[in-house]
């Protein structure tokens, strides 16, 4: 999946917490959110209010959450595993390792393989 396809998929399924997301979709999506947040901070730097950055962050919150949950589904894990990120440092490292891991081959309990 390419950059623009991942962005479309992220916004198209912004409240769809079912199904699966491939590694490429997640990493392109993360790159997009980083770029969007940097641009919003730069645009707010002149005014100093931070309102634009807040709007962008709130607008990307649900799509970001749904993409990450679908990525965990690709690993045959429940979306509730995102709560592991609440454990300082260790939780983020575990999620990073999982997001870099290959998904389940074939179908799993969350749906068909996103690469097919």
DRENTORKOL-3810 file (N, C-alpha, C; in nm, 4 decimals):
REM DRENTORKOL-3810
@n.u->0.0850; n.v->-0.1167; n.w->0.0000; ca.u->0.0000; ca.v->0.0000; ca.w->0.0000; c.u->0.0899; c.v->0.1234; c.w->0.0000
@n.u->0.0539; n.v->0.2201; n.w->-0.0789; ca.u->0.1315; ca.v->0.3425; ca.w->-0.0893; c.u->0.0864; c.v->0.4505; c.w->0.0078
@n.u->0.1547; n.v->0.5630; n.w->0.0026; ca.u->0.1305; ca.v->0.6739; ca.w->0.0947; c.u->-0.0133; c.v->0.7251; c.w->0.0853
@n.u->-0.0578; n.v->0.7603; n.w->-0.0350; ca.u->-0.1913; ca.v->0.8184; ca.w->-0.0503; c.u->-0.3020; c.v->0.7155; c.w->-0.0274
@n.u->-0.2768; n.v->0.5918; n.w->-0.0638; ca.u->-0.3754; ca.v->0.4857; ca.w->-0.0378; c.u->-0.3918; c.v->0.4633; c.w->0.1131
@n.u->-0.2819; n.v->0.4729; n.w->0.1874; ca.u->-0.2889; ca.v->0.4568; ca.w->0.3333; c.u->-0.3671; c.v->0.5711; c.w->0.3972
@n.u->-0.3469; n.v->0.6926; n.w->0.3463; ca.u->-0.4210; ca.v->0.8078; ca.w->0.3992; c.u->-0.5701; c.v->0.7918; c.w->0.3706
@n.u->-0.6025; n.v->0.7514; n.w->0.2481; ca.u->-0.7428; ca.v->0.7290; ca.w->0.2137; c.u->-0.8038; c.v->0.6201; c.w->0.3005
@n.u->-0.7304; n.v->0.5134; n.w->0.3210; ca.u->-0.7799; ca.v->0.4035; ca.w->0.4032; c.u->-0.7999; c.v->0.4470; c.w->0.5477
@n.u->-0.7073; n.v->0.5284; n.w->0.5981; ca.u->-0.7186; ca.v->0.5777; ca.w->0.7353; c.u->-0.8421; c.v->0.6632; c.w->0.7566
@n.u->-0.8696; n.v->0.7525; n.w->0.6615; ca.u->-0.9862; ca.v->0.8393; ca.w->0.6754; c.u->-1.1158; c.v->0.7682; c.w->0.6381
@n.u->-1.1089; n.v->0.6743; n.w->0.5452; ca.u->-1.2292; ca.v->0.6010; ca.w->0.5056; c.u->-1.2786; c.v->0.5140; c.w->0.6207
@n.u->-1.1871; n.v->0.4553; n.w->0.6972; ca.u->-1.2270; ca.v->0.3687; ca.w->0.8084; c.u->-1.2003; c.v->0.4336; c.w->0.9427
@n.u->-1.2278; n.v->0.5652; n.w->0.9528; ca.u->-1.1882; ca.v->0.6370; ca.w->1.0738; c.u->-1.2624; c.v->0.5929; c.w->1.1994
@n.u->-1.3739; n.v->0.5282; n.w->1.1865; ca.u->-1.4410; ca.v->0.4723; ca.w->1.3046; c.u->-1.4644; c.v->0.3226; c.w->1.2870
@n.u->-1.3937; n.v->0.2628; n.w->1.1920; ca.u->-1.4051; ca.v->0.1197; ca.w->1.1673; c.u->-1.2946; c.v->0.0485; c.w->1.2442
@n.u->-1.3311; n.v->-0.0093; n.w->1.3569; ca.u->-1.2341; ca.v->-0.0774; ca.w->1.4407; c.u->-1.2306; c.v->-0.2273; c.w->1.4120
@n.u->-1.2968; n.v->-0.2696; n.w->1.3054; ca.u->-1.2956; ca.v->-0.4087; ca.w->1.2642; c.u->-1.2034; c.v->-0.4264; c.w->1.1440
@n.u->-1.1649; n.v->-0.5472; n.w->1.1192; ca.u->-1.0785; ca.v->-0.5740; ca.w->1.0058; c.u->-0.9315; c.v->-0.5663; c.w->1.0431
@n.u->-0.8479; n.v->-0.5585; n.w->0.9396; ca.u->-0.7035; ca.v->-0.5634; ca.w->0.9604; c.u->-0.6338; c.v->-0.4581; c.w->0.8763
@n.u->-0.5190; n.v->-0.4100; n.w->0.9252; ca.u->-0.4346; ca.v->-0.3153; ca.w->0.8521; c.u->-0.2950; c.v->-0.3736; c.w->0.8378
@n.u->-0.2376; n.v->-0.3571; n.w->0.7208; ca.u->-0.1027; ca.v->-0.4077; ca.w->0.6959; c.u->0.0017; c.v->-0.3165; c.w->0.7583
@n.u->0.1242; n.v->-0.3667; n.w->0.7659; ca.u->0.2347; ca.v->-0.2857; ca.w->0.8187; c.u->0.2534; c.v->-0.1591; c.w->0.7380
@n.u->0.2499; n.v->-0.1710; n.w->0.6052; ca.u->0.2737; ca.v->-0.0535; ca.w->0.5214; c.u->0.1667; c.v->0.0527; c.w->0.5446
@n.u->0.0420; n.v->0.0112; n.w->0.5606; ca.u->-0.0653; ca.v->0.1080; ca.w->0.5860; c.u->-0.0389; c.v->0.1840; c.w->0.7148
@n.u->0.0006; n.v->0.1139; n.w->0.8189; ca.u->0.0245; ca.v->0.1779; ca.w->0.9486; c.u->0.1415; c.v->0.2750; c.w->0.9414
@n.u->0.2514; n.v->0.2326; n.w->0.8811; ca.u->0.3693; ca.v->0.3191; ca.w->0.8788; c.u->0.3519; c.v->0.4391; c.w->0.7873
@n.u->0.2809; n.v->0.4232; n.w->0.6754; ca.u->0.2498; ca.v->0.5400; ca.w->0.5931; c.u->0.1567; c.v->0.6335; c.w->0.6685
@n.u->0.0614; n.v->0.5781; n.w->0.7415; ca.u->-0.0311; ca.v->0.6595; ca.w->0.8195; c.u->0.0440; c.v->0.7362; c.w->0.9281
@n.u->0.1353; n.v->0.6705; n.w->0.9969; ca.u->0.2139; ca.v->0.7367; ca.w->1.1011; c.u->0.2977; c.v->0.8500; c.w->1.0413
@n.u->0.3573; n.v->0.8270; n.w->0.9246; ca.u->0.4326; ca.v->0.9326; ca.w->0.8569; c.u->0.3424; c.v->1.0511; c.w->0.8249
@n.u->0.2218; n.v->1.0253; n.w->0.7760; ca.u->0.1259; ca.v->1.1315; ca.w->0.7462; c.u->0.0904; c.v->1.2116; c.w->0.8713
@n.u->0.0638; n.v->1.1429; n.w->0.9826; ca.u->0.0266; ca.v->1.2150; ca.w->1.1050; c.u->0.1425; c.v->1.2992; c.w->1.1574
@n.u->0.2651; n.v->1.2488; n.w->1.1444; ca.u->0.3815; ca.v->1.3274; ca.w->1.1867; c.u->0.3937; c.v->1.4531; c.w->1.1010
@n.u->0.3809; n.v->1.4376; n.w->0.9695; ca.u->0.3899; ca.v->1.5530; ca.w->0.8795; c.u->0.2783; c.v->1.6525; c.w->0.9082
@n.u->0.1558; n.v->1.6034; n.w->0.9266; ca.u->0.0421; ca.v->1.6916; ca.w->0.9550; c.u->0.0621; c.v->1.7662; c.w->1.0853
@n.u->0.1148; n.v->1.7003; n.w->1.1870; ca.u->0.1386; ca.v->1.7676; ca.w->1.3152; c.u->0.2500; c.v->1.8708; c.w->1.3053
@n.u->0.3559; n.v->1.8403; n.w->1.2304; ca.u->0.4645; ca.v->1.9377; ca.w->1.2129; c.u->0.4136; c.v->2.0606; c.w->1.1389
@n.u->0.3374; n.v->2.0388; n.w->1.0314; ca.u->0.2832; ca.v->2.1512; ca.w->0.9551; c.u->0.1910; c.v->2.2356; c.w->1.0428
@n.u->0.1074; n.v->2.1734; n.w->1.1234; ca.u->0.0149; ca.v->2.2490; ca.w->1.2083; c.u->0.0894; c.v->2.3301; c.w->1.3138
@n.u->0.1970; n.v->2.2749; n.w->1.3689; ca.u->0.2761; ca.v->2.3489; ca.w->1.4677; c.u->0.3461; c.v->2.4670; c.w->1.4014
@n.u->0.3982; n.v->2.4463; n.w->1.2815; ca.u->0.4650; ca.v->2.5558; ca.w->1.2095; c.u->0.3651; c.v->2.6662; c.w->1.1763
@n.u->0.2455; n.v->2.6289; n.w->1.1324; ca.u->0.1438; ca.v->2.7293; ca.w->1.1011; c.u->0.0984; c.v->2.8052; c.w->1.2259
@n.u->0.0980; n.v->2.7377; n.w->1.3390; ca.u->0.0597; ca.v->2.8031; ca.w->1.4641; c.u->0.1729; c.v->2.8862; c.w->1.5239
@n.u->0.2947; n.v->2.8658; n.w->1.4795; ca.u->0.4090; ca.v->2.9366; ca.w->1.5377; c.u->0.3958; c.v->3.0877; c.w->1.5206
@n.u->0.3374; n.v->3.1311; n.w->1.4121; ca.u->0.3208; ca.v->3.2749; ca.w->1.3897; c.u->0.2192; c.v->3.3365; c.w->1.4837
@n.u->0.1077; n.v->3.2679; n.w->1.5059; ca.u->0.0011; ca.v->3.3219; ca.w->1.5898; c.u->0.0191; c.v->3.2908; c.w->1.7364
@n.u->0.0802; n.v->3.1792; n.w->1.7668; ca.u->0.1059; ca.v->3.1430; ca.w->1.9054; c.u->-0.0119; c.v->3.0860; c.w->1.9811
@n.u->-0.1277; n.v->3.0690; n.w->1.9148; ca.u->-0.2449; ca.v->3.0211; ca.w->1.9881; c.u->-0.2471; c.v->2.8695; c.w->2.0026
@n.u->-0.1925; n.v->2.7978; n.w->1.9060; ca.u->-0.1939; ca.v->2.6523; ca.w->1.9117; c.u->-0.3267; c.v->2.5921; c.w->1.8731
@n.u->-0.4197; n.v->2.6736; n.w->1.8264; ca.u->-0.5536; ca.v->2.6262; ca.w->1.7924; c.u->-0.5521; c.v->2.5313; c.w->1.6733
@n.u->-0.4750; n.v->2.5639; n.w->1.5701; ca.u->-0.4705; ca.v->2.4790; ca.w->1.4509; c.u->-0.4117; c.v->2.3420; c.w->1.4850
@n.u->-0.3063; n.v->2.3400; n.w->1.5649; ca.u->-0.2447; ca.v->2.2127; ca.w->1.6056; c.u->-0.3435; c.v->2.1298; c.w->1.6879
@n.u->-0.4214; n.v->2.1940; n.w->1.7713; ca.u->-0.5224; ca.v->2.1236; ca.w->1.8505; c.u->-0.6290; c.v->2.0625; c.w->1.7610
@n.u->-0.6744; n.v->2.1382; n.w->1.6621; ca.u->-0.7771; ca.v->2.0882; ca.w->1.5699; c.u->-0.7246; c.v->1.9689; c.w->1.4906
@n.u->-0.6001; n.v->1.9777; n.w->1.4414; ca.u->-0.5406; ca.v->1.8674; ca.w->1.3660; c.u->-0.5265; c.v->1.7443; c.w->1.4552
@n.u->-0.4787; n.v->1.7626; n.w->1.5767; ca.u->-0.4615; ca.v->1.6494; ca.w->1.6689; c.u->-0.5943; c.v->1.5824; c.w->1.7011
@n.u->-0.6959; n.v->1.6621; n.w->1.7262; ca.u->-0.8275; ca.v->1.6052; ca.w->1.7550; c.u->-0.8873; c.v->1.5382; c.w->1.6323
@n.u->-0.8645; n.v->1.5970; n.w->1.5145; ca.u->-0.9165; ca.v->1.5400; ca.w->1.3906; c.u->-0.8516; c.v->1.4082; c.w->1.3536
@n.u->-0.7279; n.v->1.3886; n.w->1.3933; ca.u->-0.6564; ca.v->1.2656; ca.w->1.3604; c.u->-0.6634; c.v->1.1598; c.w->1.4709
@n.u->-0.7220; n.v->1.1937; n.w->1.5843; ca.u->-0.7234; ca.v->1.1019; ca.w->1.6975; c.u->-0.7960; c.v->0.9708; c.w->1.6660
@n.u->-0.9220; n.v->0.9789; n.w->1.6232; ca.u->-0.9983; ca.v->0.8561; ca.w->1.5953; c.u->-0.9423; c.v->0.7763; c.w->1.4778
@n.u->-0.9070; n.v->0.8409; n.w->1.3649; ca.u->-0.8472; ca.v->0.7616; ca.w->1.2577; c.u->-0.7181; c.v->0.6925; c.w->1.3020
@n.u->-0.6364; n.v->0.7607; n.w->1.3802; ca.u->-0.5116; ca.v->0.7026; ca.w->1.4290; c.u->-0.5399; c.v->0.5820; c.w->1.5187
@n.u->-0.6357; n.v->0.5964; n.w->1.6065; ca.u->-0.6733; ca.v->0.4876; ca.w->1.6963; c.u->-0.7249; c.v->0.3672; c.w->1.6183
@n.u->-0.8095; n.v->0.3919; n.w->1.5182; ca.u->-0.8663; ca.v->0.2799; ca.w->1.4419; c.u->-0.7603; c.v->0.2088; c.w->1.3583
@n.u->-0.6649; n.v->0.2828; n.w->1.3005; ca.u->-0.5580; ca.v->0.2190; ca.w->1.2230; c.u->-0.4728; c.v->0.1311; c.w->1.3147
@n.u->-0.4433; n.v->0.1793; n.w->1.4333; ca.u->-0.3612; ca.v->0.1018; ca.w->1.5261; c.u->-0.4350; c.v->-0.0231; c.w->1.5752
@n.u->-0.5641; n.v->-0.0112; n.w->1.6010; ca.u->-0.6426; ca.v->-0.1277; ca.w->1.6436; c.u->-0.6466; c.v->-0.2314; c.w->1.5316
@n.u->-0.6678; n.v->-0.1856; n.w->1.4087; ca.u->-0.6701; ca.v->-0.2797; ca.w->1.2966; c.u->-0.5335; c.v->-0.3452; c.w->1.2759
@n.u->-0.4247; n.v->-0.2728; n.w->1.3058; ca.u->-0.2912; ca.v->-0.3334; ca.w->1.2959; c.u->-0.2758; c.v->-0.4445; c.w->1.3986
@n.u->-0.3241; n.v->-0.4209; n.w->1.5206; ca.u->-0.3197; ca.v->-0.5261; ca.w->1.6222; c.u->-0.4052; c.v->-0.6449; c.w->1.5802
@n.u->-0.5170; n.v->-0.6183; n.w->1.5137; ca.u->-0.6006; ca.v->-0.7274; ca.w->1.4632; c.u->-0.5243; c.v->-0.8101; c.w->1.3604
@n.u->-0.4392; n.v->-0.7452; n.w->1.2798; ca.u->-0.3603; ca.v->-0.8186; ca.w->1.1813; c.u->-0.2635; c.v->-0.9147; c.w->1.2502
@n.u->-0.2259; n.v->-0.8838; n.w->1.3721; ca.u->-0.1382; ca.v->-0.9700; ca.w->1.4508; c.u->-0.2170; c.v->-1.0696; c.w->1.5348
@n.u->-0.3485; n.v->-1.0740; n.w->1.5145; ca.u->-0.4412; ca.v->-1.1595; ca.w->1.5891; c.u->-0.4428; c.v->-1.1234; c.w->1.7377
@n.u->-0.4358; n.v->-0.9948; n.w->1.7656; ca.u->-0.4455; ca.v->-0.9436; ca.w->1.9027; c.u->-0.5638; c.v->-0.8481; c.w->1.9111
@n.u->-0.6210; n.v->-0.8399; n.w->2.0274; ca.u->-0.7325; ca.v->-0.7496; ca.w->2.0508; c.u->-0.6829; c.v->-0.6048; c.w->2.0505
@n.u->-0.7702; n.v->-0.5135; n.w->2.0146; ca.u->-0.7365; ca.v->-0.3715; ca.w->2.0170; c.u->-0.7106; c.v->-0.3200; c.w->2.1576
@n.u->-0.7584; n.v->-0.3914; n.w->2.2557; ca.u->-0.7355; ca.v->-0.3512; ca.w->2.3946; c.u->-0.5873; c.v->-0.3521; c.w->2.4311
@n.u->-0.5053; n.v->-0.4221; n.w->2.3514; ca.u->-0.3614; ca.v->-0.4240; ca.w->2.3773; c.u->-0.2994; c.v->-0.2850; c.w->2.3605
@n.u->-0.3698; n.v->-0.1911; n.w->2.2997; ca.u->-0.3174; ca.v->-0.0536; ca.w->2.2907; c.u->-0.2988; c.v->0.0079; c.w->2.4289
@n.u->-0.3740; n.v->-0.0402; n.w->2.5242; ca.u->-0.3614; ca.v->0.0127; ca.w->2.6606; c.u->-0.2255; c.v->-0.0182; c.w->2.7219
@n.u->-0.1510; n.v->-0.1102; n.w->2.6624; ca.u->-0.0170; ca.v->-0.1407; ca.w->2.7125; c.u->0.0743; c.v->-0.0186; c.w->2.6987
@n.u->0.0370; n.v->0.0731; n.w->2.6111; ca.u->0.1177; ca.v->0.1946; ca.w->2.5940; c.u->0.1133; c.v->0.2837; c.w->2.7186
@n.u->0.0230; n.v->0.2557; n.w->2.8100; ca.u->0.0172; ca.v->0.3324; ca.w->2.9341; c.u->0.1317; c.v->0.2978; c.w->3.0289
@n.u->0.1977; n.v->0.1864; n.w->3.0032; ca.u->0.3168; ca.v->0.1510; ca.w->3.0815; c.u->0.4335; c.v->0.2313; c.w->3.0246
@n.u->0.4943; n.v->0.3171; n.w->3.1034; ca.u->0.6004; ca.v->0.4033; ca.w->3.0504; c.u->0.7142; c.v->0.3240; c.w->2.9863
@n.u->0.7589; n.v->0.3689; n.w->2.8736; ca.u->0.8699; ca.v->0.3196; ca.w->2.7931; c.u->0.8473; c.v->0.1757; c.w->2.7462
@n.u->0.8263; n.v->0.0826; n.w->2.8369; ca.u->0.8120; ca.v->-0.0588; ca.w->2.8022; c.u->0.6925; c.v->-0.0807; c.w->2.7095
@n.u->0.5804; n.v->-0.0179; n.w->2.7399; ca.u->0.4610; ca.v->-0.0342; ca.w->2.6574; c.u->0.4823; c.v->0.0147; c.w->2.5157
@n.u->0.5473; n.v->0.1292; n.w->2.5010; ca.u->0.5747; ca.v->0.1825; ca.w->2.3673; c.u->0.6699; c.v->0.0923; c.w->2.2898
@n.u->0.7674; n.v->0.0359; n.w->2.3575; ca.u->0.8624; ca.v->-0.0546; ca.w->2.2912; c.u->0.7918; c.v->-0.1812; c.w->2.2436
@n.u->0.7047; n.v->-0.2358; n.w->2.3270; ca.u->0.6301; ca.v->-0.3565; ca.w->2.2889; c.u->0.5429; c.v->-0.3279; c.w->2.1677
@n.u->0.4709; n.v->-0.2148; n.w->2.1682; ca.u->0.3870; ca.v->-0.1808; ca.w->2.0540; c.u->0.4707; c.v->-0.1588; c.w->1.9282
@n.u->0.5856; n.v->-0.0959; n.w->1.9411; ca.u->0.6740; ca.v->-0.0747; ca.w->1.8269; c.u->0.7171; c.v->-0.2081; c.w->1.7668
@n.u->0.7535; n.v->-0.3015; n.w->1.8511; ca.u->0.7936; ca.v->-0.4347; ca.w->1.8032; c.u->0.6762; c.v->-0.5031; c.w->1.7333
@n.u->0.5581; n.v->-0.4953; n.w->1.7929; ca.u->0.4415; ca.v->-0.5569; ca.w->1.7313; c.u->0.4069; c.v->-0.4918; c.w->1.5980
@n.u->0.4129; n.v->-0.3583; n.w->1.5913; ca.u->0.3789; ca.v->-0.2889; ca.w->1.4669; c.u->0.4794; c.v->-0.3186; c.w->1.3568
@n.u->0.6002; n.v->-0.3593; n.w->1.3926; ca.u->0.7018; ca.v->-0.3959; ca.w->1.2936; c.u->0.6947; c.v->-0.5434; c.w->1.2551
@n.u->0.6174; n.v->-0.6205; n.w->1.3293; ca.u->0.6097; ca.v->-0.7654; ca.w->1.3062; c.u->0.5179; c.v->-0.7975; c.w->1.1893
@n.u->0.5456; n.v->-0.9103; n.w->1.1274; ca.u->0.4628; ca.v->-0.9591; ca.w->1.0172; c.u->0.3279; c.v->-1.0030; c.w->1.0723
@n.u->0.2224; n.v->-0.9736; n.w->0.9982; ca.u->0.0883; ca.v->-1.0122; ca.w->1.0394; c.u->0.0634; c.v->-1.1607; c.w->1.0225
@n.u->-0.0501; n.v->-1.2043; n.w->1.0694; ca.u->-0.0908; ca.v->-1.3434; ca.w->1.0592; c.u->-0.1101; c.v->-1.3812; c.w->0.9125
@n.u->-0.0536; n.v->-1.4936; n.w->0.8722; ca.u->-0.0743; ca.v->-1.5428; ca.w->0.7359; c.u->-0.2174; c.v->-1.5916; c.w->0.7214
@n.u->-0.2775; n.v->-1.5584; n.w->0.6107; ca.u->-0.4145; ca.v->-1.6028; ca.w->0.5851; c.u->-0.5154; c.v->-1.5295; c.w->0.6720
@n.u->-0.6322; n.v->-1.5875; n.w->0.6828; ca.u->-0.7390; ca.v->-1.5272; ca.w->0.7623; c.u->-0.7142; c.v->-1.5520; c.w->0.9105
@n.u->-0.7655; n.v->-1.4613; n.w->0.9927; ca.u->-0.7669; ca.v->-1.4850; ca.w->1.1364; c.u->-0.9040; c.v->-1.4452; c.w->1.1890
@n.u->-0.9226; n.v->-1.4415; n.w->1.3187; ca.u->-1.0555; ca.v->-1.4155; ca.w->1.3756; c.u->-1.1053; c.v->-1.2742; c.w->1.3487
@n.u->-1.0171; n.v->-1.1844; n.w->1.2992; ca.u->-1.0565; ca.v->-1.0470; ca.w->1.2726; c.u->-1.0813; c.v->-1.0193; c.w->1.1249
@n.u->-1.0594; n.v->-1.1184; n.w->1.0407; ca.u->-1.0900; ca.v->-1.0992; ca.w->0.8992; c.u->-0.9843; c.v->-1.1537; c.w->0.8059
@n.u->-0.9993; n.v->-1.1161; n.w->0.6798; ca.u->-0.9090; ca.v->-1.1652; ca.w->0.5751; c.u->-0.7769; c.v->-1.0897; c.w->0.5790
@n.u->-0.6759; n.v->-1.1503; n.w->0.5223; ca.u->-0.5430; ca.v->-1.0896; ca.w->0.5144; c.u->-0.5513; c.v->-0.9615; c.w->0.4302
@n.u->-0.5043; n.v->-0.8471; n.w->0.4825; ca.u->-0.5144; ca.v->-0.7208; ca.w->0.4075; c.u->-0.4240; c.v->-0.7160; c.w->0.2849
@n.u->-0.3290; n.v->-0.8070; n.w->0.2742; ca.u->-0.2380; ca.v->-0.8060; ca.w->0.1601; c.u->-0.2922; c.v->-0.8833; c.w->0.0422
@n.u->-0.4046; n.v->-0.9492; n.w->0.0575; ca.u->-0.4640; ca.v->-1.0245; ca.w->-0.0543; c.u->-0.5620; c.v->-0.9393; c.w->-0.1297
END
